[in-house]
Amino acid sequence: MITARSLLQNAILLLTRNPKKTVTVVAPALVLMLGVGILTALLAPDVLAANANTSDFSFLADGPVPLLLVAGFVLSYALMAILWHRHTLADRPARRPMSAMLVMGYLWRVLALALIQLVASLAIIMPLLIVTETGDGAARPPALVSILITTFTTQIILLWFSLRLSLILPAAALGKPMPLAHSWRHTDTIARPLWGVAAALALVNTGFTAITTFIQPTAPSYAVAVELPIHIIEGLLIFSVLTTLYSILVQKDGSSAA
């Protein structure tokens, strides 16, 4: 029986069974990510400030350099995912060789999922904003507990929705494109356990957010040193969850190499 606990245990085991191998596999992406982080701290520290305050995108008006650095970070993150999927998933002889076209195919699927998440988040958040309006039209500031509960609940819903659709990513990493509808259909049988997985991932995200908020790294180099490892850990955990789901639901053998 597939449970949220078994899915998470398998995902974590993939990462921790051989930590040295894990680092070796994703090393090219880590080097690129570190390089982009250092360049960002030196050339466009405003990008790091925007990372702490996602409502501030004023750095986009500073010319092409910040935009190129953001693109470099997205590319390094996607490369880490592709390398990990291709390493951990079975049937290596059947997969397509890694190429620029394969990476671009992965990237546009990531952007498509991000757009879907954005639309879904607006659909969830807008009604909540309307509810906070008082009868005289003035906004009533919500209590801290309400904000935390609402944020956590929103994260769970968005993560569950993403997990239902994200099988297209490991499929793309293997060079076996999958329509969104197929991903939704493959995950239909484990829709309920995925709520538990989404809750666990939301808890991890909330915990890391609390850590960075408490530390409040201000110097650009300090921000890179604190936030980059967090992004890497969060990313690898999600990638391993997707690997586990793809192996069980698509390959249907539950086997993955680590």
C-alpha positions as CSV (number, residue, x, y, z in Angstrom):
1,M,0.0,0.0,0.0
2,I,1.4,3.4,-1.0
3,T,1.3,5.9,1.8
4,A,2.6,9.4,2.3
5,R,5.1,8.0,4.8
6,S,6.5,5.4,2.4
7,L,6.8,7.9,-0.4
8,L,8.7,10.3,1.8
9,Q,10.9,7.6,3.3
10,N,11.9,6.3,-0.2
11,A,12.6,9.9,-1.4
12,I,14.8,10.6,1.7
13,L,16.6,7.2,1.3
14,L,17.5,8.1,-2.3
15,L,19.3,11.2,-1.0
16,T,21.0,9.7,2.1
17,R,21.8,6.2,1.1
18,N,25.1,7.4,-0.4
19,P,25.6,11.1,0.3
20,K,28.9,11.3,-1.5
21,K,27.3,9.9,-4.7
22,T,24.4,12.3,-4.4
23,V,26.8,15.3,-4.3
24,T,28.9,13.8,-7.2
25,V,25.8,13.4,-9.4
26,V,24.6,16.9,-9.0
27,A,28.0,18.5,-8.7
28,P,27.9,20.3,-12.2
29,A,24.7,22.0,-11.2
30,L,26.0,22.9,-7.8
31,V,29.1,24.5,-9.3
32,L,27.0,26.5,-11.7
33,M,24.6,27.5,-8.9
34,L,27.5,28.6,-6.7
35,G,29.0,30.6,-9.5
36,V,25.7,32.4,-10.2
37,G,25.3,33.1,-6.5
38,I,28.7,34.7,-6.2
39,L,28.2,36.8,-9.3
40,T,24.8,37.9,-8.0
41,A,26.3,38.9,-4.7
42,L,28.9,40.9,-6.5
43,L,27.0,42.4,-9.5
44,A,23.3,42.5,-8.5
45,P,22.8,42.2,-4.7
46,D,19.2,43.6,-5.2
47,V,18.3,40.2,-6.6
48,L,19.1,38.6,-3.3
49,A,17.0,41.2,-1.5
50,A,14.1,40.3,-3.8
51,N,14.5,36.7,-2.8
52,A,13.7,37.6,0.7
53,N,10.8,39.8,-0.4
54,T,9.1,38.2,-3.4
55,S,6.9,41.3,-3.9
56,D,10.0,43.4,-4.9
57,F,11.0,43.0,-8.5
58,S,12.4,46.4,-9.0
59,F,15.8,44.9,-9.9
60,L,14.3,44.0,-13.3
61,A,14.6,47.7,-14.2
62,D,18.4,47.6,-13.6
63,G,19.3,46.2,-17.1
64,P,20.0,42.7,-18.5
65,V,22.5,41.6,-15.9
66,P,20.0,40.8,-13.0
67,L,17.7,39.1,-15.5
68,L,20.6,37.0,-16.8
69,L,21.6,36.0,-13.3
70,V,18.1,34.9,-12.5
71,A,18.0,32.9,-15.7
72,G,21.3,31.3,-14.7
73,F,20.0,30.3,-11.3
74,V,16.8,28.8,-12.9
75,L,19.1,26.9,-15.4
76,S,21.3,25.5,-12.6
77,Y,18.2,24.4,-10.6
78,A,16.8,22.7,-13.7
79,L,20.1,21.0,-14.4
80,M,20.3,19.7,-10.8
81,A,16.8,18.2,-11.3
82,I,17.6,16.6,-14.6
83,L,20.9,15.1,-13.4
84,W,19.1,13.7,-10.3
85,H,16.2,12.2,-12.2
86,R,18.5,10.6,-14.8
87,H,20.7,9.1,-12.1
88,T,17.9,7.8,-9.8
89,L,15.4,6.5,-12.4
90,A,15.8,3.0,-13.9
91,D,15.8,1.9,-17.6
92,R,18.9,4.0,-18.4
93,P,19.5,2.3,-21.8
94,A,16.1,3.5,-23.0
95,R,16.6,7.2,-22.1
96,R,17.5,9.9,-24.6
97,P,21.1,11.3,-24.4
98,M,21.3,14.6,-22.5
99,S,21.3,17.6,-24.9
100,A,20.5,21.3,-25.0
101,M,17.1,20.4,-26.5
102,L,16.3,18.1,-23.6
103,V,17.3,20.8,-21.1
104,M,15.2,23.4,-23.0
105,G,12.2,21.0,-23.1
106,Y,12.6,20.5,-19.3
107,L,12.8,24.3,-18.7
108,W,9.6,25.2,-20.7
109,R,7.7,22.5,-18.7
110,V,8.9,24.1,-15.5
111,L,7.7,27.5,-16.7
112,A,4.4,26.0,-17.7
113,L,3.9,24.5,-14.2
114,A,5.0,27.8,-12.6
115,L,2.3,29.6,-14.6
116,I,-0.3,27.1,-13.6
117,Q,0.7,27.5,-10.0
118,L,0.5,31.3,-10.2
119,V,-3.1,31.1,-11.6
120,A,-4.0,28.6,-9.0
121,S,-2.5,30.7,-6.2
122,L,-4.5,33.8,-7.4
123,A,-7.7,31.7,-7.4
124,I,-7.0,30.7,-3.8
125,I,-5.7,34.0,-2.4
126,M,-8.1,36.5,-4.1
127,P,-11.2,35.2,-2.2
128,L,-9.2,35.4,1.1
129,L,-8.3,39.1,0.3
130,I,-11.9,39.9,-0.4
131,V,-13.0,38.3,2.9
132,T,-10.6,40.6,4.8
133,E,-12.4,43.7,3.5
134,T,-14.7,45.3,6.1
135,G,-18.1,46.7,5.3
136,D,-16.8,50.3,4.9
137,G,-14.2,49.2,2.4
138,A,-11.2,49.4,4.7
139,A,-8.9,46.4,4.9
140,R,-8.8,44.7,8.3
141,P,-5.3,43.4,9.1
142,P,-5.5,39.7,9.8
143,A,-4.0,38.2,13.0
144,L,-0.6,36.6,12.8
145,V,-2.0,33.1,13.5
146,S,-4.5,33.6,10.7
147,I,-1.7,34.6,8.3
148,L,0.3,31.5,9.2
149,I,-2.6,29.1,8.9
150,T,-3.7,30.6,5.6
151,T,-0.1,30.5,4.2
152,F,0.4,26.9,5.3
153,T,-2.9,25.8,3.9
154,T,-2.3,27.6,0.6
155,Q,1.1,25.9,0.3
156,I,-0.4,22.4,0.9
157,I,-3.0,23.0,-1.8
158,L,-0.5,24.3,-4.3
159,L,2.0,21.5,-3.6
160,W,-0.7,18.8,-3.9
161,F,-1.8,20.3,-7.2
162,S,1.8,20.5,-8.4
163,L,2.6,16.9,-7.4
164,R,-0.4,15.8,-9.5
165,L,1.0,17.5,-12.5
166,S,4.8,17.2,-12.0
167,L,5.4,13.7,-13.4
168,I,6.0,15.6,-16.7
169,L,9.4,16.7,-15.3
170,P,11.1,13.4,-14.7
171,A,9.6,12.2,-18.0
172,A,11.1,15.1,-19.8
173,A,14.5,14.5,-18.0
174,L,14.5,11.0,-19.5
175,G,13.5,12.3,-23.0
176,K,10.0,10.7,-22.7
177,P,7.6,13.7,-22.9
178,M,4.3,13.2,-21.0
179,P,1.2,15.4,-21.3
180,L,-0.1,17.0,-18.2
181,A,-3.3,15.0,-18.4
182,H,-1.3,11.8,-18.2
183,S,0.5,13.0,-15.1
184,W,-2.9,13.7,-13.5
185,R,-4.2,10.3,-14.5
186,H,-1.2,8.5,-13.2
187,T,-1.4,10.1,-9.8
188,D,-5.2,9.7,-9.4
189,T,-4.8,6.4,-7.4
190,I,-2.6,8.1,-4.8
191,A,-4.4,11.4,-4.6
192,R,-5.1,11.0,-0.9
193,P,-1.6,10.1,0.2
194,L,-0.3,13.0,-1.8
195,W,-2.0,15.4,0.7
196,G,0.3,14.0,3.4
197,V,3.3,14.5,1.2
198,A,2.2,18.0,0.4
199,A,1.7,18.8,4.1
200,A,5.2,17.5,4.9
201,L,6.8,19.5,2.1
202,A,4.9,22.6,3.2
203,L,6.1,22.1,6.8
204,V,9.7,21.8,5.5
205,N,9.3,25.0,3.5
206,T,7.7,26.8,6.4
207,G,10.5,25.7,8.7
208,F,13.3,26.9,6.4
209,T,11.5,30.2,5.8
210,A,11.3,30.7,9.6
211,I,15.1,30.0,9.8
212,T,16.0,32.6,7.2
213,T,13.6,35.1,8.7
214,F,15.1,34.6,12.1
215,I,18.7,34.9,10.8
216,Q,17.8,37.7,8.4
217,P,21.0,37.6,6.3
218,T,21.7,41.2,5.1
219,A,25.1,41.1,3.5
220,P,24.9,39.6,0.0
221,S,27.6,37.0,0.7
222,Y,25.9,36.0,3.9
223,A,22.6,35.7,2.1
224,V,24.2,33.3,-0.5
225,A,25.8,31.2,2.3
226,V,22.5,30.8,4.2
227,E,19.9,30.6,1.4
228,L,21.7,28.6,-1.3
229,P,22.1,25.4,0.8
230,I,18.4,25.7,1.8
231,H,17.3,25.9,-1.8
232,I,19.5,22.9,-2.7
233,I,18.1,20.8,0.1
234,E,14.5,21.7,-0.7
235,G,15.1,21.1,-4.4
236,L,16.7,17.7,-4.0
237,L,13.9,16.6,-1.6
238,I,11.2,17.5,-4.1
239,F,13.1,16.0,-7.0
240,S,13.5,12.7,-5.1
241,V,9.7,12.7,-4.3
242,L,9.0,13.1,-8.1
243,T,11.6,10.3,-8.8
244,T,9.8,8.0,-6.4
245,L,6.4,8.8,-7.9
246,Y,7.5,8.3,-11.5
247,S,9.2,5.0,-10.6
248,I,6.2,3.6,-8.9
249,L,3.4,5.0,-11.0
250,V,4.9,5.1,-14.5
251,Q,7.7,2.5,-14.5
252,K,5.6,0.4,-12.1
253,D,8.6,-1.4,-10.7
254,G,9.4,0.8,-7.7
255,S,13.1,0.5,-8.5
256,S,15.5,3.4,-8.6
257,A,19.2,3.5,-8.5
258,A,21.2,5.4,-6.0
